[in-house]
């Protein structure tokens, strides 16, 4: 956790619409993430990203053992599963997926979805960067998933 002294040393961050604070573009499986606030920016407290999800994109059912995730839909419609609940979320909808709760999301529409994604504490953005760099290398993907405390539990959502 960040101490009061460390908080005093944090600097303001302004990220414009096209700005991405990740060291390189993060994207795979039809979705991309522009990192607007990194864990380094927030003293490790959170990371915030602007998510663009193409049609039929989304991760497999999984859970995090270290982070909580929050999503806020800006444009389009995304389907979430959090625990045993399936939720169709449109603009203005907020979804919280706590650590240790299996969850996933999928853009089941034919239009792109735009959303904010917040992870607390931070470090998940580094996992996503490694996933992007792995470019389909199954062994590297599995190793990174394990090292970052994530557990894949099932397939992505489907339209059926």
C-alpha positions as CSV (number, residue, x, y, z in Angstrom):
1,X,0.0,0.0,0.0
2,X,1.1,3.5,-0.7
3,X,2.4,5.6,2.2
4,X,1.6,9.3,2.8
5,X,5.2,10.2,1.8
6,X,4.9,8.3,-1.4
7,X,1.6,9.9,-2.2
8,X,3.2,13.4,-1.9
9,X,5.7,12.4,-4.6
10,X,3.0,11.4,-7.1
11,X,2.6,13.7,-10.1
12,X,-0.6,14.7,-11.8
13,X,-1.4,12.8,-15.0
14,X,-3.2,14.1,-18.0
15,X,-3.9,11.7,-20.9
16,X,-5.7,13.1,-23.9
17,X,-8.0,11.0,-26.2
18,X,-5.1,9.6,-28.2
19,X,-2.6,9.3,-25.4
20,X,-1.6,5.8,-24.2
21,X,0.7,5.6,-21.2
22,X,1.6,1.9,-21.8
23,X,5.1,1.4,-23.2
24,X,3.6,-0.1,-26.4
25,X,0.0,-0.7,-27.7
26,X,-1.9,-3.4,-25.7
27,X,-4.3,-5.5,-27.8
28,X,-5.2,-9.0,-28.6
29,X,-8.2,-11.1,-29.5
30,X,-10.1,-8.2,-31.1
31,X,-9.8,-5.7,-28.2
32,X,-7.4,-3.0,-27.3
33,X,-6.6,-1.0,-24.2
34,X,-5.2,2.5,-24.0
35,X,-3.7,2.9,-20.5
36,X,-4.6,6.3,-19.2
37,X,-3.2,5.9,-15.6
38,X,-0.5,3.4,-14.9
39,X,0.3,1.7,-11.6
40,X,3.4,3.8,-11.5
41,X,1.3,7.0,-11.9
42,X,-1.0,6.0,-8.9
43,X,1.7,4.6,-6.6
44,X,0.5,1.1,-7.2
45,X,-3.1,1.8,-6.2
46,X,-4.9,1.3,-9.5
47,X,-4.5,1.3,-13.3
48,X,-7.2,2.8,-15.6
49,X,-7.7,2.1,-19.3
50,X,-9.9,2.9,-22.2
51,X,-11.1,-0.4,-23.6
52,X,-12.3,-0.9,-27.2
53,X,-13.8,-4.3,-27.8
54,X,-14.5,-5.4,-31.4
55,X,-17.4,-7.7,-32.2
56,X,-17.2,-11.2,-30.6
57,X,-14.1,-10.2,-28.6
58,X,-13.6,-11.0,-24.9
59,X,-11.5,-13.2,-22.6
60,X,-12.2,-16.7,-21.3
61,X,-14.0,-17.1,-18.0
62,X,-11.3,-16.4,-15.4
63,X,-10.7,-15.0,-11.9
64,X,-8.0,-12.8,-10.4
65,X,-6.4,-13.7,-7.1
66,X,-4.8,-10.2,-6.6
67,X,-7.0,-7.6,-8.3
68,X,-10.6,-6.3,-8.4
69,X,-11.9,-5.1,-11.8
70,X,-14.4,-2.4,-12.6
71,X,-15.9,-1.6,-16.0
72,X,-18.1,1.4,-17.1
73,X,-19.7,1.1,-20.5
74,X,-19.5,4.3,-22.6
75,X,-20.7,3.1,-26.0
76,X,-22.3,-0.1,-27.3
77,X,-23.4,-3.2,-25.4
78,X,-21.3,-5.8,-23.7
79,X,-22.4,-9.0,-21.9
80,X,-20.7,-9.9,-18.6
81,X,-20.8,-13.0,-16.4
82,X,-19.8,-12.2,-12.8
83,X,-20.2,-15.2,-10.6
84,X,-23.4,-17.0,-11.7
85,X,-25.0,-13.8,-13.0
86,X,-25.1,-12.9,-16.7
87,X,-25.6,-9.1,-17.3
88,X,-26.2,-7.2,-20.5
89,X,-24.6,-3.8,-20.0
90,X,-25.2,-0.7,-22.1
91,X,-24.0,2.9,-21.8
92,X,-23.8,4.1,-18.3
93,X,-23.7,0.6,-16.7
94,X,-21.1,-0.1,-14.1
95,X,-19.9,-3.7,-13.4
96,X,-17.7,-4.6,-10.5
97,X,-15.9,-8.0,-10.6
98,X,-14.1,-8.6,-7.2
99,X,-11.1,-10.8,-6.9
100,X,-11.8,-14.6,-6.4
101,X,-15.1,-14.2,-8.3
102,X,-15.1,-15.9,-11.8
103,X,-16.0,-13.4,-14.5
104,X,-15.7,-12.6,-18.1
105,X,-17.1,-10.3,-20.7
106,X,-17.9,-10.5,-24.4
107,X,-19.0,-8.1,-27.1
108,X,-21.7,-10.3,-28.6
109,X,-22.8,-7.5,-31.0
110,X,-21.7,-6.5,-34.5
111,X,-20.6,-3.0,-33.3
112,X,-17.5,-2.0,-31.3
113,X,-17.9,-1.3,-27.6
114,X,-16.1,1.4,-25.7
115,X,-15.6,1.2,-21.9
116,X,-13.4,2.3,-19.0
117,X,-11.7,-0.5,-17.2
118,X,-10.1,0.0,-13.7
119,X,-8.0,-2.6,-11.9
120,X,-7.0,-2.2,-8.3
121,X,-4.3,-2.6,-7.1
122,X,-2.3,-2.0,-10.2
123,X,0.0,-4.4,-12.1
124,X,-2.7,-6.0,-14.3
125,X,-1.7,-3.7,-17.1
126,X,1.7,-5.4,-17.1
127,X,0.0,-8.8,-17.4
128,X,-1.9,-7.5,-20.4
129,X,1.3,-6.1,-22.0
130,X,2.9,-9.6,-21.6
131,X,-0.2,-11.2,-23.2
132,X,0.1,-8.8,-26.1
133,X,3.8,-9.6,-26.6
134,X,3.2,-13.4,-26.4
135,X,1.3,-13.2,-29.7
136,X,-0.4,-16.6,-29.4
137,X,2.5,-18.4,-27.7
138,X,0.5,-20.8,-25.6
139,X,3.3,-21.7,-23.2
140,X,4.1,-18.0,-22.6
141,X,0.4,-17.1,-22.1
142,X,-0.1,-19.9,-19.6
143,X,3.1,-18.9,-17.7
144,X,2.1,-15.2,-17.5
145,X,-1.4,-16.1,-16.4
146,X,-0.1,-18.2,-13.5
147,X,2.7,-15.7,-12.5
148,X,0.2,-12.9,-12.3
149,X,-2.2,-14.9,-10.1
150,X,-5.0,-15.4,-12.7
151,X,-6.9,-18.6,-13.2
152,X,-8.6,-19.5,-16.5
153,X,-11.9,-21.3,-15.6
154,X,-13.7,-21.8,-18.9
155,X,-14.4,-20.6,-22.4
156,X,-15.5,-17.1,-23.5
157,X,-19.2,-16.3,-23.6
158,X,-21.1,-17.2,-26.7
159,X,-24.3,-15.9,-28.4
160,X,-26.1,-19.2,-27.6
